[in-house]
Amino acid sequence: MASLEICAPQFSLIVLLAIFVAGFTEGSDNNKEVYCQLGSPVFLDVSGEVPKEKPDIAWKQGTKRVANFKRSVSSSYGEFKGRATVFGNGTLRLNPTSQTDGGEYNVEIFNEGQSKLKHKIQLHLLERVSKPIIEHYCIHENGVNITCKVENANEVNLILDNRTFTQRQQNGMMSIIHIFKSLDSNNCTCIASNQISSMSETKNIFCNTSETVLSINYILIAAVAVGGLLLLITVVLVTYCIRRRHPSQIRHESSANKMLTTVKQSAVPRQQRRQGPHPGQQYGDINRPQPPPRKSRERVERGAIAERGPREQKGQRAERMEKGELRGQRPQY
């Protein structure tokens, strides 16, 4: 049988507990589900009779030790150290709570070494619901699109014209969208809730038919204008790129042709290239024997120096013969 409880201040014969934020519990006596706000203190109570004389109470989260109460002393362990406290009536207090504190808790109570009571509690730590935000958009002359956005809610109710529309979802942001046919103003109420909190917001919805049609026309005109502008910019850019690229292609082809011609000429033998007439030379002169190639400048100079001595001597002797200086001597050649 489901039960409804509020996580409120608990008074014990031993200590006065701190005030706790409201929450809800549902489930059976031996397996409860507790919903509380994340970050606030939480109290997990034990259902059943707890031995009054020397009880030994042990709390676990799954397989992890949380805290125990033995010989009227409370001790905590691990990540719960300093945050978990067990009282003589079996109640476990966690202060403050963190995101990892959610989950299943098990409590076992012993008396004189014998187990007297076992109990399970499922703890859910939630955040408070945010304030709903109502947005509307008039889509045509008889229709309106209404959206209700909220965070940390698992149920959202949208109320308009005495009609209620409900959407359920597990946590996160939610949006409810409905289209209502109405030309008059209407009050729209959005109610969002979860197990620990509830928030609502009301907004007056009004749609002007002429303004709606006019706004749609403006949107269409703006869309067409933007599309035309983008098309024009694209055409201009393409034309500019083509015109800028064309001269470079011509220069590239010209340089490629020159390189090809040079390679072909270098591949032709030198004698074949000489068969063509030079400027000023007749085609008939091509078959004439060509003079031997000129010697280099150094070889010519060395030959001239080597031949200069004998020639000068011969010239001098010839002059003496003519002048009669060497009469009776025959010229030696």
C-alpha positions as semicolon CSV with decimal commas, in nm:
position;residue;x (nm);y (nm);z (nm)
1;M;0,000;0,000;0,000
2;A;0,140;0,333;-0,102
3;S;0,189;0,584;0,174
4;L;0,262;0,957;0,173
5;E;0,504;1,102;0,424
6;I;0,688;1,432;0,457
7;C;1,059;1,446;0,544
8;A;1,006;1,689;0,833
9;P;1,181;1,759;1,165
10;Q;1,212;1,444;1,375
11;F;1,213;1,464;1,754
12;S;1,382;1,192;1,950
13;L;1,428;1,123;2,319
14;I;1,804;1,150;2,260
15;V;1,854;1,456;2,034
16;L;1,657;1,729;1,864
17;L;1,700;1,682;1,491
18;A;1,741;1,965;1,244
19;I;1,461;2,093;1,024
20;F;1,442;1,905;0,697
21;V;1,309;2,006;0,359
22;A;0,976;1,856;0,248
23;G;0,974;1,534;0,049
24;F;0,752;1,236;-0,031
25;T;0,774;0,866;0,048
26;E;0,584;0,589;-0,121
27;G;0,607;0,211;-0,091
28;S;0,550;-0,061;0,165
29;D;0,666;-0,061;0,526
30;N;0,969;-0,276;0,448
31;N;1,066;-0,121;0,113
32;K;1,013;0,254;0,094
33;E;1,106;0,512;-0,166
34;V;1,210;0,851;-0,034
35;Y;1,239;1,167;-0,245
36;C;1,437;1,460;-0,106
37;Q;1,615;1,769;-0,232
38;L;1,976;1,735;-0,336
39;G;2,215;1,911;-0,099
40;S;1,973;1,924;0,195
41;P;1,975;1,700;0,505
42;V;1,785;1,375;0,474
43;F;1,649;1,146;0,747
44;L;1,589;0,777;0,677
45;D;1,356;0,632;0,940
46;V;1,317;0,270;1,043
47;S;0,970;0,121;1,032
48;G;0,918;-0,125;1,314
49;E;0,998;-0,163;1,680
50;V;1,359;-0,101;1,777
51;P;1,494;-0,274;2,091
52;K;1,539;-0,021;2,367
53;E;1,820;-0,199;2,548
54;K;2,165;-0,192;2,386
55;P;2,061;-0,201;2,019
56;D;2,327;-0,257;1,755
57;I;2,222;-0,075;1,434
58;A;2,411;-0,101;1,101
59;W;2,338;0,103;0,786
60;K;2,474;0,018;0,437
61;Q;2,440;0,167;0,089
62;G;2,445;-0,142;-0,126
63;T;2,756;-0,317;0,000
64;K;2,927;-0,004;0,139
65;R;2,923;0,061;0,513
66;V;2,761;0,395;0,593
67;A;2,734;0,414;0,972
68;N;2,640;0,214;1,279
69;F;2,515;0,268;1,631
70;K;2,673;0,052;1,898
71;R;2,693;0,102;2,275
72;S;2,519;0,437;2,240
73;V;2,791;0,567;2,003
74;S;2,742;0,655;1,634
75;S;3,027;0,593;1,386
76;S;3,049;0,670;1,012
77;Y;3,278;0,525;0,743
78;G;3,436;0,603;0,405
79;E;3,283;0,881;0,201
80;F;3,007;0,917;0,463
81;K;3,250;0,997;0,744
82;G;3,146;1,317;0,919
83;R;2,815;1,331;0,729
84;A;2,627;1,025;0,852
85;T;2,479;0,988;1,200
86;V;2,271;0,702;1,346
87;F;2,040;0,763;1,642
88;G;1,914;0,520;1,902
89;N;1,575;0,486;1,732
90;G;1,748;0,364;1,412
91;T;1,712;0,687;1,210
92;L;2,000;0,769;0,971
93;R;2,081;1,134;0,900
94;L;2,289;1,244;0,597
95;N;2,396;1,609;0,603
96;P;2,465;1,740;0,347
97;T;2,368;1,508;0,065
98;S;2,559;1,464;-0,260
99;Q;2,465;1,317;-0,597
100;T;2,631;0,985;-0,512
101;D;2,421;0,943;-0,199
102;G;2,118;0,829;-0,398
103;G;2,045;0,459;-0,414
104;E;1,931;0,167;-0,200
105;Y;2,000;0,167;0,173
106;N;1,977;-0,135;0,402
107;V;1,948;-0,122;0,779
108;E;1,977;-0,419;1,014
109;I;1,916;-0,406;1,389
110;F;2,069;-0,656;1,629
111;N;2,002;-0,726;1,996
112;E;2,246;-0,939;2,192
113;G;2,402;-1,062;1,867
114;Q;2,073;-1,167;1,706
115;S;1,913;-0,993;1,405
116;K;1,579;-0,845;1,505
117;L;1,485;-0,621;1,210
118;K;1,582;-0,561;0,845
119;H;1,466;-0,270;0,635
120;K;1,526;-0,130;0,280
121;I;1,488;0,230;0,163
122;Q;1,537;0,366;-0,192
123;L;1,662;0,725;-0,177
124;H;1,603;0,966;-0,470
125;L;1,778;1,304;-0,460
126;L;1,616;1,564;-0,686
127;E;1,646;1,934;-0,763
128;R;1,359;2,178;-0,731
129;V;1,150;2,255;-1,038
130;S;1,242;2,574;-1,220
131;K;0,987;2,841;-1,302
132;P;0,804;2,754;-1,625
133;I;0,858;2,969;-1,933
134;I;0,560;3,008;-2,168
135;E;0,625;3,101;-2,530
136;H;0,369;3,136;-2,807
137;Y;0,381;3,194;-3,179
138;C;0,087;3,272;-3,403
139;I;0,127;3,046;-3,703
140;H;-0,185;3,147;-3,900
141;E;-0,506;3,339;-3,857
142;N;-0,673;3,072;-3,643
143;G;-0,380;2,893;-3,487
144;V;-0,126;2,949;-3,212
145;N;0,174;2,740;-3,112
146;I;0,227;2,733;-2,733
147;T;0,537;2,597;-2,563
148;C;0,599;2,547;-2,192
149;K;0,961;2,488;-2,095
150;V;1,080;2,381;-1,752
151;E;1,376;2,204;-1,594
152;N;1,391;1,926;-1,334
153;A;1,024;1,838;-1,375
154;N;0,880;1,498;-1,458
155;E;0,524;1,621;-1,515
156;V;0,400;1,929;-1,700
157;N;0,036;2,037;-1,730
158;L;-0,074;2,299;-1,982
159;I;-0,419;2,447;-1,917
160;L;-0,606;2,655;-2,177
161;D;-0,982;2,710;-2,217
162;N;-1,052;2,466;-1,933
163;R;-0,864;2,195;-2,118
164;T;-0,563;2,025;-1,962
165;F;-0,279;1,871;-2,159
166;T;-0,029;1,659;-1,968
167;Q;0,316;1,533;-2,054
168;R;0,528;1,308;-1,835
169;Q;0,902;1,266;-1,863
170;Q;1,191;1,167;-1,639
171;N;1,379;1,484;-1,544
172;G;1,557;1,718;-1,786
173;M;1,404;1,999;-1,990
174;M;1,062;1,944;-2,140
175;S;0,851;2,126;-2,392
176;I;0,480;2,091;-2,463
177;I;0,355;2,219;-2,797
178;H;-0,013;2,247;-2,886
179;I;-0,205;2,433;-3,151
180;F;-0,530;2,599;-3,045
181;K;-0,780;2,757;-3,282
182;S;-0,874;3,090;-3,133
183;L;-0,895;3,454;-3,239
184;D;-0,958;3,596;-2,892
185;S;-0,720;3,642;-2,604
186;N;-0,680;3,342;-2,372
187;N;-0,508;3,277;-2,043
188;C;-0,262;2,989;-2,057
189;T;-0,135;2,826;-1,738
190;C;0,163;2,592;-1,716
191;I;0,209;2,380;-1,403
192;A;0,532;2,182;-1,359
193;S;0,607;1,949;-1,071
194;N;0,816;1,666;-0,939
195;Q;0,810;1,467;-0,614
196;I;0,953;1,751;-0,401
197;S;0,830;2,078;-0,559
198;S;0,581;2,244;-0,793
199;M;0,583;2,570;-0,992
200;S;0,326;2,743;-1,215
201;E;0,312;3,034;-1,458
202;T;0,019;3,209;-1,635
203;K;0,037;3,413;-1,953
204;N;-0,221;3,590;-2,168
205;I;-0,216;3,462;-2,527
206;F;-0,333;3,700;-2,801
207;C;-0,296;3,676;-3,177
208;N;-0,374;3,961;-3,419
209;T;-0,481;3,815;-3,753
210;S;-0,361;4,105;-3,970
211;E;-0,030;4,127;-3,787
212;T;0,019;3,753;-3,819
213;V;-0,037;3,753;-4,197
214;L;0,180;4,063;-4,234
215;S;0,463;3,911;-4,034
216;I;0,451;3,595;-4,245
217;N;0,471;3,806;-4,563
218;Y;0,767;3,994;-4,424
219;I;0,939;3,668;-4,345
220;L;0,884;3,537;-4,698
221;I;1,008;3,862;-4,856
222;A;1,316;3,862;-4,637
223;A;1,390;3,499;-4,723
224;V;1,362;3,567;-5,098
225;A;1,584;3,875;-5,070
226;V;1,850;3,689;-4,878
227;G;1,842;3,403;-5,128
228;G;1,879;3,641;-5,423
229;L;2,168;3,822;-5,257
230;L;2,350;3,497;-5,189
231;L;2,300;3,388;-5,552
232;L;2,437;3,720;-5,681
233;I;2,743;3,699;-5,456
234;T;2,807;3,344;-5,575
235;V;2,792;3,444;-5,944
236;V;3,027;3,740;-5,889
237;L;3,280;3,525;-5,705
238;V;3,275;3,253;-5,971
239;T;3,322;3,508;-6,251
240;Y;3,608;3,676;-6,067
241;C;3,784;3,345;-6,007
242;I;3,751;3,241;-6,373
243;R;3,885;3,574;-6,505
244;R;4,170;3,574;-6,259
245;R;4,269;3,220;-6,340
246;H;4,257;3,253;-6,725
247;P;4,579;3,462;-6,779
248;S;4,778;3,237;-6,551
249;Q;4,668;2,936;-6,755
250;I;4,784;3,109;-7,076
251;R;5,123;3,190;-6,926
252;H;5,155;2,835;-6,804
253;E;5,075;2,689;-7,148
254;S;5,321;2,929;-7,318
255;S;5,605;2,836;-7,083
256;A;5,523;2,468;-7,132
257;N;5,541;2,506;-7,513
258;K;5,876;2,684;-7,488
259;M;6,018;2,411;-7,270
260;L;5,894;2,145;-7,515
261;T;6,057;2,325;-7,811
262;T;6,387;2,355;-7,625
263;V;6,385;1,985;-7,543
264;K;6,319;1,893;-7,908
265;Q;6,600;2,115;-8,035
266;S;6,848;1,973;-7,786
267;A;6,756;1,621;-7,902
268;V;6,847;1,696;-8,272
269;P;7,220;1,630;-8,364
270;R;7,436;1,938;-8,422
271;Q;7,520;1,843;-8,783
272;Q;7,153;1,812;-8,873
273;R;7,080;2,154;-8,728
274;R;7,360;2,303;-8,943
275;Q;7,203;2,178;-9,266
276;G;6,963;2,468;-9,271
277;P;7,079;2,789;-9,444
278;H;7,198;3,077;-9,230
279;P;7,073;3,427;-9,292
280;G;7,229;3,547;-9,616
281;Q;7,333;3,198;-9,727
282;Q;7,192;3,031;-10,037
283;Y;7,053;2,682;-10,034
284;G;7,320;2,577;-10,284
285;D;7,596;2,656;-10,040
286;I;7,479;2,394;-9,801
287;N;7,663;2,111;-9,988
288;R;7,994;2,298;-10,003
289;P;8,266;2,171;-9,771
290;Q;8,269;2,361;-9,453
291;P;8,591;2,501;-9,314
292;P;8,741;2,315;-9,024
293;P;8,638;2,435;-8,689
294;R;8,837;2,720;-8,555
295;K;9,102;2,646;-8,304
296;S;9,076;2,787;-7,969
297;R;9,242;3,115;-7,898
298;E;9,516;2,959;-7,687
299;R;9,612;2,704;-7,954
300;V;9,629;2,974;-8,221
301;E;9,850;3,192;-8,007
302;R;10,086;2,905;-7,926
303;G;10,114;2,808;-8,297
304;A;10,179;3,166;-8,396
305;I;10,458;3,199;-8,139
306;A;10,612;2,865;-8,247
307;E;10,616;2,961;-8,620
308;R;10,723;3,319;-8,574
309;G;11,098;3,246;-8,519
310;P;11,181;3,045;-8,836
311;R;10,978;3,276;-9,055
312;E;11,158;3,583;-8,928
313;Q;11,497;3,419;-8,991
314;K;11,398;3,320;-9,345
315;G;11,277;3,670;-9,411
316;Q;11,603;3,824;-9,294
317;R;11,811;3,588;-9,508
318;A;11,601;3,667;-9,812
319;E;11,666;4,037;-9,759
320;R;12,041;3,978;-9,729
321;M;12,045;3,778;-10,051
322;E;11,881;4,064;-10,227
323;K;12,128;4,316;-10,086
324;G;12,428;4,095;-10,159
325;E;12,524;4,058;-9,800
326;L;12,531;3,682;-9,831
327;R;12,674;3,636;-10,173
328;G;12,810;3,301;-10,244
329;Q;12,585;3,147;-9,991
330;R;12,291;2,956;-10,100
331;P;11,974;3,021;-9,916
332;Q;11,882;2,743;-9,685
333;Y;11,531;2,641;-9,663
